[in-house]
């Protein structure tokens, strides 16, 4: 019996056959349209169980447009095989494909569904990890940037990445200060369970269906909904040559899940904070590199170009 068969047979579902698709094994179920995706995951068993509970809660509250985890023969939503963890999930329904965040119509549907999910999960009582707000993380980030710049001032030789970092330093440092200005105190904001990974690989769209199909939830945390909303807005801006005006996005979201003035202020801060820039620099400066991986330089160059587009968009923060 090969490894794939051994893994699949540990789950409690019946199937006719399976085939390999990317990094998953797709099992054909007993009915014509039933498909189940079996794949390895980096998520811990605890996060998988929490995600399973979140999906169940959404379904119980009337939102059924998510995948579901199948149980193992032992009654848990995962199996172990050769020191790896595997999950079996509902395959996206027939006619659904990965979402195009650059498409205005599809994106507004994603915004509306995200609002519905946030609203429902605000009353979820399961064990969900909390996420620090910008009030906590932004001051530390400012000190990180200062430290990296100080270290570079002592070096006689700079890499191409270092040069780009210094070139963009003032702009991104200013964005963090701007974000702190508009971030209300965390204790003044109500929180909900946020997906934290709404992107092409986890969101599926059908052109004829009113709702989207959301998968995963293994990265879900307890935080304010502005973090999730800002994440998908920035993904849309990056992928669209003509982004949907913020006023329309806010209108689509608040039609389902109203936002207070403090919530909107938090959203402004989340949109402004240069998360991608900070994460890239952390990865680069975490090690003393004698050479620059091409991907690092390419991503830094891309962020340099994208910053003007993001700033222009956020400058029109008129609702």
SERO-4910 file (N, C-alpha, C, O; in steps of 0.05 Angstrom, whole numbers):
BEGIN
 pado doro    nc1    nc2    nc3   cac1   cac2   cac3    cc1    cc2    cc3    oc1    oc2    oc3
  Unk    A     17    -24      0      0      0      0     18     25      0     35     28     17
  Unk    A     14     43    -20     31     67    -21     23     87      1      3     84     14
  Unk    A     41    107      5     37    126     26     11    141     24     -3    145     44
  Unk    A      3    150      0    -21    165     -4    -46    149      5    -63    160     19
  Unk    A    -47    124     -2    -69    107      6    -70    103     36    -91    103     48
  Unk    A    -46    100     48    -45     96     77    -56    121     91    -69    119    112
  Unk    A    -49    144     81    -58    169     93    -89    172     90   -103    177    110
  Unk    A    -98    168     66   -127    172     60   -144    152     76   -165    160     86
  Unk    A   -135    128     79   -151    107     93   -153    113    123   -169    100    137
  Unk    A   -137    131    133   -139    138    162   -163    157    167   -171    161    189
  Unk    A   -174    168    145   -197    186    148   -223    171    146   -225    149    134
  Unk    A   -244    182    159   -270    168    161   -289    178    138   -309    190    144
  Unk    A   -282    172    113   -300    177     91   -295    156     70   -274    144     68
  Unk    A   -315    152     53   -313    132     31   -307    146      5   -316    168      1
  Unk    A   -291    134    -11   -284    145    -37   -280    124    -58   -276    100    -51
  Unk    A   -282    132    -83   -279    113   -105   -250    110   -114   -239     88   -116
  Unk    A   -237    133   -118   -209    134   -126   -198    162   -120   -213    179   -110
  Unk    A   -173    166   -125   -161    193   -121   -140    198   -142   -129    180   -155
  Unk    A   -133    224   -144   -112    232   -162    -96    255   -150   -106    268   -131
  Unk    A    -72    260   -159    -55    281   -149    -61    307   -162    -64    308   -187
  Unk    A    -64    328   -147    -68    355   -158    -52    375   -142    -58    380   -118
  Unk    A    -30    386   -154    -12    403   -140     -1    388   -116     12    367   -119
  Unk    A     -5    399    -91      6    385    -68    -14    369    -53     -9    361    -30
  Unk    A    -37    364    -65    -59    350    -51    -67    325    -67    -61    321    -90
  Unk    A    -80    307    -52    -93    284    -65   -123    289    -65   -135    293    -44
  Unk    A   -135    288    -88   -163    294    -91   -178    267    -93   -174    252   -112
  Unk    A   -196    262    -74   -211    237    -74   -238    242    -86   -252    261    -80
  Unk    A   -246    224   -103   -273    225   -115   -292    210    -96   -288    187    -90
  Unk    A   -312    224    -86   -331    212    -67   -351    194    -80   -348    186   -103
  Unk    A   -371    187    -65   -391    168    -75   -411    180    -94   -423    166   -110
  Unk    A   -414    207    -93   -432    221   -112   -415    234   -133   -391    238   -130
  Unk    A   -427    242   -156   -413    252   -179   -397    278   -173   -375    281   -182
  Unk    A   -409    296   -156   -396    322   -151   -380    323   -125   -369    343   -118
  Unk    A   -380    301   -110   -366    301    -85   -336    296    -88   -327    275    -99
  Unk    A   -321    315    -79   -292    313    -79   -280    321    -52   -291    340    -40
  Unk    A   -259    308    -44   -247    314    -19   -217    317    -23   -204    300    -36
  Unk    A   -206    339    -13   -177    345    -16   -162    336      9   -168    345     31
  Unk    A   -142    319      5   -125    310     28    -97    322     24    -84    317      3
  Unk    A    -88    336     44    -62    350     40    -48    353     67    -60    353     88
  Unk    A    -22    357     66     -6    362     90    -10    391     98    -17    408     82
  Unk    A     -5    397    124     -9    424    134     13    430    154     22    413    169
  Unk    A     20    456    156     39    465    176     24    472    202     37    477    222
  Unk    A     -2    473    201    -18    481    224    -16    459    246    -14    435    240
  Unk    A    -16    468    271    -15    449    293    -42    436    297    -63    447    288
  Unk    A    -43    412    309    -69    399    314    -88    417    329   -112    417    325
  Unk    A    -77    434    348    -94    452    363   -108    472    345   -132    478    348
  Unk    A    -93    483    326   -104    503    307   -124    490    289   -145    502    281
  Unk    A   -119    465    281   -138    451    263   -164    446    277   -185    450    266
  Unk    A   -163    438    303   -187    434    318   -203    460    321   -227    460    319
  Unk    A   -189    482    327   -202    508    330   -215    516    303   -238    525    303
  Unk    A   -201    512    281   -212    519    255   -237    502    249   -256    512    238
  Unk    A   -236    477    257   -258    459    254   -283    469    269   -305    469    259
  Unk    A   -278    478    294   -299    489    310   -311    515    298   -335    520    299
  Unk    A   -293    532    287   -302    557    275   -320    552    251   -341    564    248
  Unk    A   -312    533    234   -328    526    211   -356    515    219   -376    521    207
  Unk    A   -355    499    240   -380    488    250   -398    509    261   -423    508    257
  Unk    A   -387    528    275   -402    551    286   -415    567    264   -438    575    265
  Unk    A   -399    573    243   -410    589    221   -433    574    208   -454    587    202
  Unk    A   -430    548    203   -452    533    191   -477    533    208   -499    535    198
  Unk    A   -473    531    235   -496    530    253   -510    557    253   -534    558    259
  Unk    A   -496    579    247   -507    605    247   -517    613    219   -525    636    215
  Unk    A   -517    595    200   -528    600    174   -509    606    152   -517    611    129
  Unk    A   -483    607    158   -463    613    137   -449    586    130   -432    576    145
  Unk    A   -457    575    108   -447    548    100   -427    548     78   -419    527     68
  Unk    A   -418    572     69   -400    574     46   -370    571     55   -354    587     47
  Unk    A   -365    551     70   -337    544     78   -333    515     73   -352    499     71
  Unk    A   -307    507     71   -301    479     69   -305    467     97   -308    481    116
  Unk    A   -303    441     99   -304    428    125   -282    407    127   -273    397    107
  Unk    A   -274    402    152   -254    381    156   -268    354    161   -289    353    174
  Unk    A   -257    333    149   -267    306    155   -252    295    178   -228    300    182
  Unk    A   -266    279    194   -253    267    217   -236    243    209   -240    231    188
  Unk    A   -217    237    225   -201    212    222   -216    189    234   -237    193    246
  Unk    A   -206    165    231   -218    142    244   -217    144    274   -233    131    288
  Unk    A   -200    162    285   -198    166    313   -216    189    323   -216    195    347
  Unk    A   -230    202    305   -250    222    313   -239    250    315   -252    268    326
  Unk    A   -215    255    304   -204    282    304   -201    292    275   -198    275    257
  Unk    A   -200    318    271   -200    329    243   -172    329    230   -165    348    216
  Unk    A   -156    309    235   -129    308    223   -118    280    227   -128    265    244
  Unk    A    -97    273    212    -83    248    217    -53    254    217    -44    274    206
  Unk    A    -38    236    229     -8    238    228      3    215    211     -7    193    212
  Unk    A     24    222    196     37    202    180     66    210    175     71    231    164
  Unk    A     85    194    185    113    200    181    121    228    191    134    243    177
  Unk    A    112    234    215    119    260    228    106    284    215    113    307    221
  Unk    A     87    280    197     72    302    184     43    300    192     33    279    199
  Unk    A     29    324    190      1    325    196    -15    329    170     -7    346    154
  Unk    A    -36    314    167    -53    316    143    -82    323    150    -92    314    171
  Unk    A    -95    338    133   -124    343    137   -138    336    111   -127    335     90
  Unk    A   -164    329    114   -181    323     92   -203    344     92   -218    347    111
  Unk    A   -206    359     70   -225    382     68   -243    379     45   -237    366     24
  Unk    A   -267    391     47   -285    393     25   -271    407      1   -259    429      5
  Unk    A   -272    396    -22   -262    408    -46   -281    431    -54   -305    428    -51
  Unk    A   -270    454    -65   -288    475    -74   -311    465    -92   -305    448   -109
  Unk    A   -335    475    -89   -358    465   -105   -353    468   -135   -337    485   -144
  Unk    A   -367    452   -150   -365    453   -179   -371    482   -189   -391    494   -181
  Unk    A   -354    492   -207   -359    518   -218   -343    540   -204   -343    563   -214
  Unk    A   -331    534   -181   -316    554   -166   -287    553   -173   -276    531   -178
  Unk    A   -273    576   -174   -245    577   -180   -232    598   -162   -246    614   -149
  Unk    A   -206    597   -160   -192    616   -143   -200    645   -149   -202    653   -172
  Unk    A   -204    660   -128   -214    688   -131   -193    706   -144   -169    703   -139
  Unk    A   -202    724   -161   -185    745   -172   -189    770   -156   -209    784   -160
  Unk    A   -171    777   -138   -174    800   -120   -173    826   -136   -180    847   -125
  Unk    A   -163    825   -160   -162    849   -177   -188    855   -191   -192    877   -201
  Unk    A   -206    836   -191   -232    839   -204   -251    854   -185   -256    843   -163
  Unk    A   -262    877   -193   -278    893   -175   -303    879   -164   -308    880   -141
  Unk    A   -317    866   -182   -342    852   -174   -336    830   -154   -349    827   -134
  Unk    A   -316    813   -161   -309    791   -143   -299    802   -116   -306    790    -95
  Unk    A   -284    823   -117   -272    834    -92   -294    844    -74   -293    840    -50
  Unk    A   -314    858    -84   -335    869    -67   -352    846    -55   -362    849    -33
  Unk    A   -354    824    -69   -367    800    -57   -350    789    -34   -361    780    -14
  Unk    A   -324    790    -38   -306    780    -16   -309    798      8   -310    789     31
  Unk    A   -310    825      4   -314    844     25   -340    839     40   -340    838     65
  Unk    A   -361    835     26   -388    830     38   -388    804     54   -399    804     76
  Unk    A   -376    783     43   -376    757     58   -358    759     82   -364    748    103
  Unk    A   -335    773     80   -317    777    103   -332    791    125   -329    784    149
  Unk    A   -348    811    118   -364    826    138   -383    807    152   -387    808    177
  Unk    A   -396    789    137   -415    771    149   -402    751    167   -411    745    189
  Unk    A   -378    741    159   -363    722    175   -354    736    201   -356    724    223
  Unk    A   -344    760    199   -335    775    223   -358    779    242   -355    776    266
  Unk    A   -381    787    231   -404    792    248   -413    767    263   -419    768    287
  Unk    A   -414    744    249   -423    719    262   -402    710    283   -410    702    305
  Unk    A   -376    712    276   -356    702    294   -350    720    318   -334    712    335
  Unk    A   -362    743    319   -359    760    342   -371    748    367   -364    755    390
  Unk    A   -388    728    364   -400    714    387   -389    686    390   -399    670    406
  Unk    A   -368    679    375   -355    652    378   -340    651    404   -325    669    411
  Unk    A   -344    630    420   -333    628    447   -310    607    449   -301    601    471
  Unk    A   -301    597    426   -280    577    427   -253    588    435   -250    613    438
  Unk    A   -233    571    438   -206    579    445   -191    589    420   -182    572    404
  Unk    A   -189    615    417   -175    627    394   -152    644    404   -155    659    423
  Unk    A   -129    641    391   -105    657    399   -110    686    393   -122    694    373
  Unk    A   -101    704    412   -104    733    408    -81    743    391    -60    731    389
  Unk    A    -86    766    379    -66    779    362    -60    807    372    -79    822    377
  Unk    A    -35    814    375    -28    841    385    -37    863    366    -36    859    341
  Unk    A    -46    885    377    -55    907    360    -30    924    352     -8    920    363
  Unk    A    -35    943    334    -13    961    326     -3    978    349     20    987    348
  Unk    A    -20    983    368    -11    998    392     13    985    405     30    998    417
  Unk    A     13    958    404     35    943    417     58    939    398     81    942    406
  Unk    A     52    932    373     73    924    354     87    947    341    112    946    336
  Unk    A     73    969    334     85    991    319    108   1004    333    129   1009    320
  Unk    A    106   1011    359    130   1024    372    154   1006    371    177   1016    367
  Unk    A    150    979    374    173    961    373    185    961    345    209    959    341
  Unk    A    167    963    325    177    963    297    193    988    291    214    986    277
  Unk    A    185   1010    301    201   1035    297    229   1031    308    248   1040    296
  Unk    A    231   1019    331    258   1014    343    274    994    326    298    997    324
  Unk    A    260    975    315    274    956    297    286    971    273    310    967    266
  Unk    A    270    988    260    280   1003    237    304   1021    245    323   1022    230
  Unk    A    302   1034    268    324   1050    277    349   1034    281    371   1042    274
  Unk    A    346   1010    292    369    992    297    382    983    271    406    983    269
  Unk    A    366    976    251    377    967    225    392    990    212    414    987    201
  Unk    A    381   1014    213    394   1037    201    420   1044    216    440   1051    203
  Unk    A    420   1042    242    444   1047    258    466   1028    251    489   1036    248
  Unk    A    459   1003    248    479    982    241    491    988    214    515    984    210
  Unk    A    474    996    195    484   1002    168    503   1026    167    521   1027    151
  Unk    A    498   1045    186    515   1069    186    544   1062    195    562   1077    190
  Unk    A    547   1038    207    574   1030    216    588   1013    195    612   1008    199
  Unk    A    574   1006    174    586    989    154    599   1005    132    589   1026    123
  Unk    A    622    996    122    636   1010    101    626   1001     73    629   1015     53
  Unk    A    613    978     73    603    967     48    574    959     51    567    945     70
  Unk    A    557    968     32    528    963     33    520    945      9    530    948    -13
  Unk    A    502    927     15    491    910     -7    469    927    -22    461    948    -13
  Unk    A    461    916    -45    439    929    -60    414    931    -43    399    950    -45
  Unk    A    409    910    -27    385    910    -10    388    933     11    368    947     16
  Unk    A    412    936     23    416    957     43    411    984     30    399   1002     43
  Unk    A    420    988      6    416   1014     -8    386   1020    -11    377   1042     -6
  Unk    A    371   1000    -20    342   1004    -23    329   1009      4    310   1024      5
  Unk    A    338    995     24    327    999     51    330   1028     60    311   1041     69
  Unk    A    354   1038     57    360   1066     65    345   1086     48    336   1107     58
  Unk    A    342   1079     22    328   1097      4    298   1100     12    286   1121      9
  Unk    A    287   1078     22    258   1078     29    253   1082     59    230   1082     67
  Unk    A    274   1084     74    272   1085    104    253   1107    113    234   1102    128
  Unk    A    258   1131    105    242   1154    115    212   1151    108    195   1157    124
  Unk    A    206   1141     84    179   1138     76    164   1118     94    143   1123    104
  Unk    A    176   1094     97    163   1073    112    162   1079    142    144   1072    156
  Unk    A    183   1092    152    184   1101    180    161   1120    185    147   1119    206
  Unk    A    157   1138    166    135   1158    168    108   1145    168     89   1153    182
  Unk    A    105   1123    152     79   1109    151     72   1097    178     49   1097    186
  Unk    A     92   1086    191     87   1073    218     79   1095    238     61   1090    254
  Unk    A     92   1118    237     85   1140    255     56   1149    249     41   1155    268
  Unk    A     49   1150    224     22   1158    215      2   1138    225    -20   1145    234
  Unk    A      9   1112    223    -10   1091    232    -15   1093    262    -38   1090    271
  Unk    A      6   1098    277      3   1101    306    -16   1125    313    -30   1124    333
  Unk    A    -15   1145    297    -31   1169    301    -61   1162    300    -77   1174    314
  Unk    A    -68   1144    282    -96   1137    277   -105   1112    291   -128   1104    288
  Unk    A    -87   1098    305    -95   1073    318   -106   1079    346    -91   1088    363
  Unk    A   -132   1075    350   -144   1079    377   -132   1059    396   -119   1039    388
  Unk    A   -137   1063    422   -127   1044    442   -142   1018    437   -166   1017    433
  Unk    A   -127    996    439   -138    970    433   -162    963    450   -180    949    441
  Unk    A   -161    972    475   -183    964    493   -209    978    486   -230    971    496
  Unk    A   -208    998    469   -232   1012    460   -246    999    437   -267   1007    428
  Unk    A   -234    978    426   -245    964    402   -254    936    409   -241    921    422
  Unk    A   -278    930    399   -288    903    402   -273    884    383   -264    893    362
  Unk    A   -271    859    389   -256    841    373   -274    818    363   -296    814    373
  Unk    A   -264    804    343   -278    781    331   -257    761    322   -233    767    324
  Unk    A   -266    739    312   -247    719    300   -242    728    271   -261    730    256
  Unk    A   -217    732    264   -210    740    237   -196    717    223   -180    702    236
  Unk    A   -201    714    198   -189    692    182   -159    695    180   -144    675    183
  Unk    A   -149    719    174   -121    726    172   -106    715    148    -82    718    145
  Unk    A   -120    702    130   -107    691    106   -126    690     82   -127    670     68
  Unk    A   -142    711     79   -161    713     57   -145    721     32   -137    744     29
  Unk    A   -140    702     14   -125    706    -10   -133    686    -31   -151    671    -27
  Unk    A   -119    687    -54   -127    671    -77   -129    641    -70   -146    627    -80
  Unk    A   -110    631    -54   -109    603    -47   -131    594    -28   -136    570    -25
  Unk    A   -144    613    -15   -164    605      6   -192    615     -1   -211    608     13
  Unk    A   -195    632    -21   -221    643    -28   -228    635    -57   -212    638    -75
  Unk    A   -252    624    -61   -261    615    -87   -287    630    -95   -304    636    -78
  Unk    A   -290    635   -121   -312    650   -131   -326    636   -154   -312    623   -171
  Unk    A   -352    637   -155   -368    628   -177   -382    652   -189   -397    665   -174
  Unk    A   -379    657   -215   -391    680   -227   -421    682   -225   -432    703   -226
  Unk    A   -434    659   -221   -463    658   -220   -474    656   -192   -498    658   -188
  Unk    A   -456    653   -172   -465    650   -144   -463    677   -129   -444    692   -134
  Unk    A   -482    682   -111   -481    707    -96   -459    708    -75   -450    730    -68
  Unk    A   -450    685    -66   -430    684    -45   -404    671    -54   -403    656    -74
  Unk    A   -383    676    -39   -357    664    -44   -355    639    -27   -373    632    -12
  Unk    A   -333    624    -31   -328    599    -16   -301    602     -2   -281    606    -15
  Unk    A   -301    601     25   -277    606     41   -266    580     52   -281    564     62
  Unk    A   -240    577     50   -227    553     61   -207    560     83   -202    583     88
  Unk    A   -196    539     95   -175    540    116   -185    549    143   -198    533    157
  Unk    A   -179    574    153   -185    584    180   -164    574    200   -168    578    224
  Unk    A   -143    561    191   -122    551    210   -104    574    220    -89    570    239
  Unk    A   -106    597    207    -90    620    217   -107    640    231    -99    663    237
  Unk    A   -132    633    238   -151    651    251   -141    660    278   -129    644    293
  Unk    A   -145    686    284   -138    696    311   -160    715    320   -178    723    304
  Unk    A   -160    722    345   -179    740    356   -167    768    355   -147    774    368
  Unk    A   -179    786    339   -169    813    336   -192    831    325   -214    821    321
  Unk    A   -186    855    319   -206    873    308   -209    867    278   -189    861    264
  Unk    A   -233    869    267   -239    862    239   -224    880    220   -221    873    196
  Unk    A   -214    903    229   -200    921    211   -174    908    200   -166    915    177
  Unk    A   -162    890    215   -138    876    205   -144    859    181   -130    860    161
  Unk    A   -165    843    182   -173    826    160   -182    843    136   -174    838    113
  Unk    A   -198    864    141   -208    881    120   -185    895    106   -184    897     81
  Unk    A   -166    906    121   -143    920    109   -127    901     92   -117    909     71
  Unk    A   -123    877    101   -107    857     86   -119    852     58   -104    852     39
  Unk    A   -145    849     56   -157    843     30   -158    868     13   -156    866    -12
  Unk    A   -161    892     25   -160    917     10   -133    921     -3   -131    927    -27
  Unk    A   -112    917     12    -85    920      2    -79    900    -20    -65    906    -40
  Unk    A    -89    875    -17    -86    855    -38   -100    864    -64    -90    860    -86
  Unk    A   -124    876    -61   -139    886    -84   -124    909    -97   -121    909   -122
  Unk    A   -114    927    -82    -99    950    -93    -75    941   -109    -68    951   -130
  Unk    A    -61    921    -98    -36    911   -111    -43    898   -138    -27    900   -156
  Unk    A    -66    885   -140    -73    870   -164    -90    884   -184    -96    874   -205
  Unk    A    -99    908   -177   -117    923   -195   -105    949   -205    -92    963   -190
  Unk    A   -109    954   -231    -99    979   -243   -119   1002   -237   -112   1025   -238
  Unk    A   -143    994   -229   -164   1014   -223   -179   1005   -199   -202    995   -201
  Unk    A   -168   1008   -175   -180    997   -150   -207   1009   -145   -213   1032   -151
  Unk    A   -224    994   -132   -250   1003   -123   -246   1025   -102   -229   1022    -84
  Unk    A   -260   1048   -105   -256   1070    -85   -262   1060    -56   -279   1043    -52
  Unk    A   -247   1070    -37   -250   1062    -10   -279   1066      0   -289   1051     16
  Unk    A   -291   1087     -9   -319   1093     -1   -338   1070     -8   -355   1064      8
  Unk    A   -334   1058    -31   -351   1036    -40   -344   1011    -24   -362    995    -17
  Unk    A   -319   1007    -17   -311    984     -1   -324    986     27   -335    966     37
  Unk    A   -321   1009     39   -333   1013     66   -363   1010     65   -374    998     83
  Unk    A   -375   1020     44   -405   1017     41   -413    988     40   -432    980     52
  Unk    A   -398    972     24   -404    944     21   -401    929     47   -416    911     54
  Unk    A   -380    936     62   -374    923     88   -395    930    109   -406    913    122
  Unk    A   -399    956    112   -417    966    134   -446    959    129   -462    960    147
  Unk    A   -453    953    104   -481    945     98   -487    918    112   -510    912    118
  Unk    A   -466    903    119   -469    877    132   -460    879    161   -474    868    179
  Unk    A   -438    892    166   -426    894    193   -418    922    198   -395    930    191
  Unk    A   -435    939    211   -429    967    215   -402    972    230   -395    957    248
  Unk    A   -388    993    223   -363   1001    235   -366   1028    248   -378   1047    237
  Unk    A   -356   1031    273   -356   1057    287   -334   1074    276   -317   1065    260
  Unk    A   -334   1100    285   -312   1118    277   -285   1108    286   -265   1111    272
  Unk    A   -284   1096    310   -259   1086    320   -250   1062    303   -226   1057    298
  Unk    A   -269   1046    294   -263   1023    277   -251   1033    250   -231   1021    240
  Unk    A   -262   1054    239   -252   1065    214   -224   1077    218   -208   1076    200
  Unk    A   -220   1089    241   -193   1100    247   -173   1077    249   -151   1080    239
  Unk    A   -181   1055    261   -163   1031    262   -158   1020    234   -135   1012    228
  Unk    A   -178   1021    217   -174   1011    189   -154   1029    175   -137   1019    160
  Unk    A   -156   1055    179   -136   1073    166   -108   1066    175    -90   1066    159
  Unk    A   -105   1060    201    -79   1053    212    -69   1027    200    -46   1025    192
  Unk    A    -87   1007    198    -79    981    187    -71    983    158    -53    970    149
  Unk    A    -86   1000    143    -80   1003    115    -53   1017    111    -39   1012     91
  Unk    A    -46   1035    129    -22   1051    127      3   1035    135     25   1039    124
  Unk    A      1   1018    156     24   1004    166     37    987    145     24    970    133
  Unk    A     63    991    140     78    976    118     86    948    126    110    943    129
  Unk    A     67    931    130     72    904    140     91    888    122    109    875    132
  Unk    A     86    889     96    103    874     77    132    883     78    150    866     78
  Unk    A    137    909     80    164    920     82    178    910    107    201    902    107
  Unk    A    164    912    129    175    904    155    182    874    156    204    867    165
  Unk    A    164    857    146    169    829    146    193    821    129    209    804    136
  Unk    A    195    834    106    217    829     87    244    836    101    263    821     99
  Unk    A    244    859    113    269    868    126    277    850    150    300    844    154
  Unk    A    257    841    164    262    822    187    275    797    176    295    787    188
  Unk    A    265    786    155    276    762    143    304    766    134    322    749    137
  Unk    A    309    789    122    336    795    111    356    800    133    378    789    133
  Unk    A    349    817    152    368    825    173    369    806    196    385    810    215
  Unk    A    353    784    195    355    764    216    381    749    215    390    737    235
  Unk    A    393    748    191    419    735    187    439    753    174    431    771    159
  Unk    A    464    749    181    485    765    167    491    751    141    505    731    140
  Unk    A    481    762    120    483    749     94    508    758     78    514    782     77
  Unk    A    521    739     66    544    746     50    535    748     20    551    757      3
  Unk    A    510    740     15    499    743    -12    470    749    -10    457    743     11
  Unk    A    458    761    -30    430    769    -29    414    750    -47    418    749    -71
  Unk    A    395    735    -35    377    718    -52    362    737    -71    352    758    -63
  Unk    A    360    729    -96    347    746   -116    318    754   -108    309    776   -114
  Unk    A    304    736    -94    277    741    -87    275    765    -68    255    780    -69
  Unk    A    294    768    -50    294    790    -31    296    817    -46    280    835    -41
  Unk    A    314    819    -64    318    843    -79    294    850    -97    286    873    -99
  Unk    A    283    829   -110    260    833   -127    236    843   -111    222    861   -120
  Unk    A    232    832    -87    209    840    -71    213    868    -60    194    884    -58
  Unk    A    238    875    -53    243    903    -43    239    923    -66    228    944    -61
  Unk    A    247    916    -90    243    934   -112    213    937   -118    204    959   -125
  Unk    A    198    915   -115    170    916   -119    156    933    -99    137    948   -106
  Unk    A    164    932    -74    152    948    -53    158    978    -57    142    995    -51
  Unk    A    182    983    -68    189   1011    -74    170   1023    -95    163   1046    -93
  Unk    A    163   1007   -115    144   1016   -136    116   1018   -125    102   1037   -130
  Unk    A    108    998   -109     80    997    -99     74   1018    -79     51   1025    -75
  Unk    A     95   1029    -65     89   1048    -44     75   1072    -53     57   1083    -40
  Unk    A     82   1082    -77     69   1106    -88     39   1100    -94     22   1117    -90
  Unk    A     34   1076   -104      7   1068   -111    -10   1067    -86    -33   1076    -85
  Unk    A      1   1054    -65    -13   1051    -40    -19   1078    -27    -40   1084    -17
  Unk    A      2   1096    -27     -1   1122    -15    -22   1139    -29    -38   1152    -16
  Unk    A    -22   1138    -55    -42   1153    -71    -70   1143    -64    -89   1159    -62
  Unk    A    -73   1117    -61    -99   1106    -55   -108   1114    -27   -131   1123    -23
  Unk    A    -91   1112     -7    -98   1118     20   -102   1148     24   -118   1157     41
  Unk    A    -89   1165      8    -93   1194      9   -121   1202      3   -131   1223     12
  Unk    A   -136   1185    -12   -164   1190    -18   -182   1177      2   -203   1167     -5
  Unk    A   -174   1178     27   -189   1165     49   -212   1184     56   -214   1192     79
  Unk    A   -229   1189     38   -252   1206     42   -278   1190     40   -283   1178     19
  Unk    A   -293   1188     61   -317   1172     62   -342   1190     64   -364   1180     65
***
